[in-house]
Each structure stands twice: as C-alpha cells, then as structure tokens.
Amino acid sequence: MSLKSTNNVETNKYELEVAINAEEFEKSVQQAYQREKGKIQLPGFRKGKAPRKLIEREFGEEFFFESAVNIAYPAAVDDAVKESGLEVVSRPEVEVTSVSKAEGVTMKVTVFTKPEVEIKDYKGIEVTKEVKTVSDEDIERQVNALRDRNSRMVTIDDRAAEKGDDVVIDFEGFKDDVAFEGGKAEDFTLNLGSGQFIPGFEDQVVGHNIGEEFDINVTFPEDYQVEDLKGAPVVFKIKLKGISKKEVPELDDDMVKDATEFDTVEEYKADVRKKLEEHAEEHANADVEAAILDKVVENMTAEIPQVMFDNRVNEMMMELEQRLAPQGITLDLYCQYTGQTVDQVKKAYQEQAEKQVKLRLALEKIAELENVEVSDDEAAQEIQKIADQYKMTVDQVKQYITEENVKKDIAVGKAVDLVKENAVIK
C-alpha cells in the first residue's frame, strides 16, 4: 500500500492517490474467496467446496474484486492519510479508479482538513460584569415559596365557594338539550380562578354551597378546538360535592424551625439573601465568561469546511439520543412529542454547532501560540476522572478516547483560563 500523490484541490480539500499493490490485493482476493465461497455451488462440488480458480473461470476473474477492495481499502486509506500528514476532519470519500490482478488497485481519496486559523487580540478583552442586586422582593418570593411548600388543604363546610378555593364537582354539558362528547366528569377537582375551564364557568360556581345542584350557562370561544362547539351556547349541569382551601402558614420562628435548618426568621432570611447573592455572582461570572469567549470567536478568522459544522451537529444529535435513552424515548418519539422532524431538530442545533466549532478552533490556536503544555500526569488524572464518573476502568475509557485527544481538551481548558485571566473586566 502506498500514497502516490497529495493534491490540494480547494481550500482545506485534498485528493490523495492511493495504491494497493498486486501482492497485497491478491491477499484480499483470497480473503474474499474464503468469505464468499460458502454461498457458491458449482456442478460436481458441494456448496462451499468449489476451488477459487474454477469459480473465477466460471464467473470471471473479477468475481471477487468488489469484496476484495472492500476488505483492503480501509487500512490502505488510513495508512495513506497518516502518511500524508494531513489533519483530516471528514470521513474520506473513496473512488476506485482501477482494479486488476496485475496492477492491484488505485483509488482517489477525497478529504477535508482542519483549517488554518488566525487569532488576534485574545489578551486584554474588555467586558462588563453586571451583578444583579438582590432586592427585598426577591427574598419575599423565596419566603412565600417556603410558606407555599408548607401549606395544607383545609376542608370548608360552613360557607359558599369563593375564588381561590378548590372545589370537587360532577358536571355534564348539553348543547340544544343534547349531551356532547367530552363534556362530562365526576369528582373533578377545579381551582376557582385558575382559568382551567372556558370563560364564565368558574365564576358561576362561586357562591354555591356543598350539595347544591345548579346550571351554568356559558358560550364556547370561537377558536375552540372542537368544530361543533365553536361559539356555541351550552348548559352545564353541576353538582358541588366539596370545597377546600389552601391554608398558608404565617412566617414565624416556629414555622422556620419546622421547615428549615434555622431557628429564627432573621437567620433564614439572611441565608436566603446570601444564597441569592451567591447565585447572582455565579450568573454574572458565567455571563462574563460567555462574553469573553464570544469576543475570542469574533477575533478569529478561518475558512472552515462545512463538514466540521455537520459533524458537530451529528454529535449533538447523538448526545440528544443518549439523554433520551434512559427515559425510554427514541429520537423518532421525541420528534413526535415536539412536533418536529429530524431535519428541523438538526437545523435548530446548527447555530450552536457553528459557534462551538469556531470557539474550539480559536482556543486550540491560542494554546498553540502560547505553547501550552499538558503533562502525561495531567492526562492520566483526567482519564481517571472520566473513568470514575462513568464507573469504568481506565482501560475501558482508553477504548473510546485517546490520550492525545484528552491532552487537547486539557490544553483548550488552559487556553480558556489564560484568556479569562488576561481579560479586562469592568
């Protein structure tokens, strides 16, 4: 096997001429014969026992060529790419240009390569950090959420239903004195004021007592999803069977002791403020980092092959499938749930994929320019961390990722740190 020539036909696109000599090709033809002979029967021979020479005499000496090429070309192409020294970012496209026993095989292999990248002004990037001020209203929202989590439903039997109550009702709807499909339920719980039912329904339950039976007159909206009921006046026959109301506890020291790790309202509120301020700081830092990295991408120039963006989109689709799998959801089912096609999901990922590819290229270039080094120990620690995270052995992890790629990832992380450390944050 040999690389005969390397031709740069376009920016980041190369054509390699690859040869498999006659001797190597003969080995592949023999392998093809061994693989295929069990399917072949010639007169006078049991199935799978016919000699190769007789099969080739019967069907032509090229009979096994296609299988032989398929056996031989992956290793040949891989060796040729390595020999070329190109950093390939696409799956090679292979075109067989000639095949013969005497000359072997020649192929034209088309690949796309990693682009040349230029990066400027990655030190001293200026960004503004905005930290949200935690207000009393923010703390009050957290306090009210705590009260709500510790609320209880109390049965009401000494008054009529009011807005905000939960009621239990039986109902049945009639249009022109005929019951309509989907308009009946028993022991249905409805929060009055939730807007769950069509306008006017919940308001007319207000004021009635447990045990009462009464009619409600409403009109369905013109845009209602059921054609026969659009804009139609109807009557619902109602029986009110129960009333309950959420009882929210007062915020006091006793309630705080029962519901939190704190002894007083003041201690609890101080902790709420502290956590909200920490969250605001973390959010601001994340925004700053995103802004810095956006500037890095802006300051990078490169002619990036479309295949790199497509590859990242495909990776993101695989990651989506992996996230869905534990829930028992396939990609097709996900598309049904979300009302999208696979192509629409891919399109939604396109912008994000392009940004990630550009950022990765820029950071790799920065790591190169800054002579960022990654030791064997750092790579080993990272591989061990991955093994621990996924409950795998180190050897198992190395079946999926190489030490070289791990070192590249670490170098990119160091490049991010370098850019952040040299940024000017206002």
CORZI-V484968 format. One record per residue. N is the residue number from 1. OMEGA is omega as a letter, one per 20 degrees, with the letter a starting at -180 (NA if undefined). NEAR is the number of other C-alpha atoms within 12 Angstrom. D_FIRST is the distance of its C-alpha to the first C-alpha in whole Angstrom. Layout:
N_OMEGA_NEAR_D_FIRST / N_OMEGA_NEAR_D_FIRST
This chain:
1_r_28_0 / 2_r_28_4 / 3_a_28_7 / 4_a_25_9 / 5_r_21_13 / 6_a_24_15 / 7_r_22_18 / 8_a_19_21 / 9_r_15_23 / 10_r_15_26 / 11_r_19_27 / 12_r_28_25 / 13_a_29_22 / 14_r_31_19 / 15_r_32_17 / 16_r_39_13 / 17_a_33_11 / 18_a_39_7 / 19_r_36_6 / 20_a_39_4 / 21_a_28_6 / 22_a_24_9 / 23_r_19_10 / 24_a_27_7 / 25_r_33_9 / 26_r_29_12 / 27_r_23_12 / 28_r_31_12 / 29_r_35_15 / 30_r_28_17 / 31_r_23_17 / 32_r_26_18 / 33_a_32_21 / 34_a_21_22 / 35_a_18_22 / 36_a_25_24 / 37_a_28_26 / 38_a_19_29 / 39_a_16_30 / 40_r_25_30 / 41_r_20_33 / 42_r_22_34 / 43_r_14_37 / 44_r_11_38 / 45_r_15_36 / 46_a_14_36 / 47_r_16_34 / 48_a_20_30 / 49_a_21_31 / 50_r_24_30 / 51_a_24_28 / 52_a_29_24 / 53_a_20_25 / 54_r_21_28 / 55_r_27_27 / 56_r_21_25 / 57_a_15_28 / 58_a_17_30 / 59_a_16_28 / 60_a_13_25 / 61_r_22_22 / 62_a_26_20 / 63_a_27_22 / 64_a_34_19 / 65_a_32_17 / 66_r_24_17 / 67_a_24_17 / 68_r_32_14 / 69_r_40_12 / 70_r_23_14 / 71_a_25_13 / 72_a_36_9 / 73_a_37_9 / 74_a_23_11 / 75_a_20_9 / 76_a_34_6 / 77_r_39_9 / 78_r_26_10 / 79_a_23_8 / 80_r_33_8 / 81_r_37_12 / 82_a_18_12 / 83_a_21_11 / 84_a_26_13 / 85_a_16_16 / 86_r_28_18 / 87_a_20_20 / 88_a_30_19 / 89_a_26_22 / 90_r_27_21 / 91_a_20_19 / 92_r_29_17 / 93_a_23_18 / 94_r_25_15 / 95_r_23_16 / 96_a_26_14 / 97_r_19_15 / 98_r_23_14 / 99_r_29_14 / 100_r_27_15 / 101_a_26_14 / 102_a_17_15 / 103_a_18_12 / 104_a_31_10 / 105_r_38_9 / 106_a_34_10 / 107_r_34_11 / 108_a_30_13 / 109_a_38_14 / 110_r_32_17 / 111_r_36_18 / 112_a_32_22 / 113_r_30_22 / 114_a_31_25 / 115_r_31_28 / 116_a_21_29 / 117_r_26_33 / 118_a_25_36 / 119_a_27_39 / 120_r_21_42 / 121_r_20_46 / 122_r_35_44 / 123_r_26_47 / 124_r_19_51 / 125_a_28_50 / 126_r_24_54 / 127_r_25_54 / 128_r_19_58 / 129_r_23_58 / 130_r_18_61 / 131_a_20_62 / 132_r_18_64 / 133_r_19_68 / 134_a_22_69 / 135_r_17_72 / 136_r_15_75 / 137_r_15_74 / 138_a_21_70 / 139_a_25_72 / 140_r_21_74 / 141_r_18_71 / 142_r_24_70 / 143_a_31_73 / 144_r_20_74 / 145_r_18_71 / 146_r_26_72 / 147_a_24_75 / 148_r_20_74 / 149_a_18_71 / 150_r_21_75 / 151_r_19_77 / 152_r_14_78 / 153_a_19_79 / 154_r_17_83 / 155_r_20_85 / 156_r_22_88 / 157_a_19_91 / 158_r_14_93 / 159_r_18_93 / 160_r_25_91 / 161_r_35_87 / 162_r_27_86 / 163_a_24_83 / 164_r_22_81 / 165_r_32_82 / 166_r_32_79 / 167_r_42_81 / 168_a_30_81 / 169_r_34_82 / 170_r_28_82 / 171_r_31_81 / 172_a_29_81 / 173_a_30_81 / 174_r_27_83 / 175_a_24_82 / 176_r_15_86 / 177_r_13_87 / 178_r_14_84 / 179_r_18_81 / 180_a_21_78 / 181_r_14_74 / 182_a_13_73 / 183_a_25_76 / 184_r_20_77 / 185_r_20_77 / 186_r_20_78 / 187_a_19_79 / 188_r_23_76 / 189_a_24_76 / 190_r_34_76 / 191_a_28_77 / 192_a_31_79 / 193_a_23_78 / 194_a_19_74 / 195_a_15_74 / 196_a_15_72 / 197_a_24_75 / 198_a_29_76 / 199_r_21_78 / 200_a_24_82 / 201_a_29_81 / 202_a_32_81 / 203_a_26_84 / 204_r_28_86 / 205_r_43_85 / 206_r_28_87 / 207_r_20_90 / 208_a_31_90 / 209_r_27_91 / 210_r_28_90 / 211_a_20_91 / 212_r_22_92 / 213_a_19_90 / 214_r_24_90 / 215_r_22_89 / 216_r_27_86 / 217_a_26_86 / 218_r_27_83 / 219_r_24_81 / 220_r_28_77 / 221_r_20_75 / 222_a_16_74 / 223_a_14_71 / 224_a_16_71 / 225_r_11_68 / 226_a_16_70 / 227_a_12_71 / 228_a_18_74 / 229_a_27_75 / 230_r_18_75 / 231_a_18_78 / 232_r_23_80 / 233_a_22_83 / 234_r_29_83 / 235_r_29_85 / 236_r_36_83 / 237_a_30_86 / 238_r_34_85 / 239_a_28_86 / 240_a_33_86 / 241_a_30_85 / 242_r_32_85 / 243_r_38_84 / 244_a_31_83 / 245_r_27_82 / 246_r_23_79 / 247_a_19_81 / 248_a_19_80 / 249_r_23_81 / 250_r_17_82 / 251_r_27_80 / 252_a_22_82 / 253_a_20_82 / 254_r_17_82 / 255_r_25_80 / 256_r_24_77 / 257_a_17_78 / 258_a_19_77 / 259_a_24_74 / 260_r_24_72 / 261_a_16_72 / 262_a_20_75 / 263_a_19_78 / 264_r_20_80 / 265_a_26_79 / 266_r_18_79 / 267_a_18_76 / 268_a_29_74 / 269_r_31_74 / 270_r_21_73 / 271_r_21_70 / 272_r_29_69 / 273_a_25_70 / 274_a_19_67 / 275_r_18_65 / 276_r_26_65 / 277_r_21_65 / 278_r_18_62 / 279_r_18_60 / 280_r_22_61 / 281_r_20_59 / 282_r_18_56 / 283_r_19_56 / 284_r_23_57 / 285_r_22_54 / 286_r_19_52 / 287_r_21_53 / 288_r_28_52 / 289_r_29_49 / 290_r_23_48 / 291_r_25_50 / 292_a_35_48 / 293_r_34_44 / 294_r_27_45 / 295_r_29_46 / 296_r_39_43 / 297_r_33_41 / 298_a_21_44 / 299_a_25_43 / 300_r_30_39 / 301_r_19_37 / 302_r_24_34 / 303_a_23_32 / 304_r_30_31 / 305_r_27_29 / 306_a_25_30 / 307_r_27_27 / 308_r_31_28 / 309_a_31_32 / 310_r_27_31 / 311_a_24_29 / 312_r_29_32 / 313_r_30_34 / 314_r_22_32 / 315_r_20_32 / 316_r_26_36 / 317_r_29_36 / 318_r_20_34 / 319_r_15_37 / 320_r_24_40 / 321_r_23_39 / 322_r_16_39 / 323_a_16_42 / 324_a_18_43 / 325_a_16_42 / 326_r_10_45 / 327_a_13_47 / 328_a_13_46 / 329_r_17_46 / 330_r_20_43 / 331_r_27_41 / 332_r_21_43 / 333_r_18_46 / 334_r_22_46 / 335_r_21_46 / 336_a_15_49 / 337_a_12_51 / 338_r_13_50 / 339_a_14_50 / 340_r_17_47 / 341_r_17_44 / 342_r_24_40 / 343_r_18_40 / 344_r_16_43 / 345_r_26_42 / 346_a_26_39 / 347_r_21_41 / 348_r_17_43 / 349_a_26_40 / 350_a_26_39 / 351_r_18_41 / 352_r_19_41 / 353_a_26_37 / 354_r_26_37 / 355_a_26_39 / 356_r_27_37 / 357_a_34_34 / 358_a_37_36 / 359_a_35_38 / 360_r_35_34 / 361_a_36_33 / 362_a_40_36 / 363_r_41_36 / 364_r_36_33 / 365_r_34_34 / 366_r_35_37 / 367_r_29_36 / 368_a_21_33 / 369_a_20_36 / 370_a_20_39 / 371_r_15_36 / 372_a_24_37 / 373_r_23_35 / 374_a_26_35 / 375_r_17_35 / 376_r_16_34 / 377_r_15_37 / 378_r_21_37 / 379_a_26_34 / 380_r_24_35 / 381_a_19_39 / 382_r_30_37 / 383_r_33_35 / 384_r_23_38 / 385_r_18_40 / 386_r_22_38 / 387_r_21_38 / 388_a_15_41 / 389_a_13_42 / 390_r_13_40 / 391_r_14_41 / 392_r_17_37 / 393_r_17_36 / 394_r_24_34 / 395_r_17_31 / 396_r_17_32 / 397_a_23_32 / 398_r_21_28 / 399_a_13_27 / 400_r_17_27 / 401_a_20_27 / 402_r_19_26 / 403_r_26_28 / 404_r_20_26 / 405_r_19_27 / 406_r_28_31 / 407_r_27_31 / 408_r_30_31 / 409_r_27_33 / 410_r_30_36 / 411_r_33_35 / 412_r_30_36 / 413_r_25_39 / 414_r_26_40 / 415_r_34_40 / 416_r_32_42 / 417_a_22_45 / 418_a_27_44 / 419_a_35_45 / 420_a_30_48 / 421_a_19_49 / 422_r_19_50 / 423_r_26_51 / 424_a_19_55 / 425_a_22_56 / 426_NA_13_60
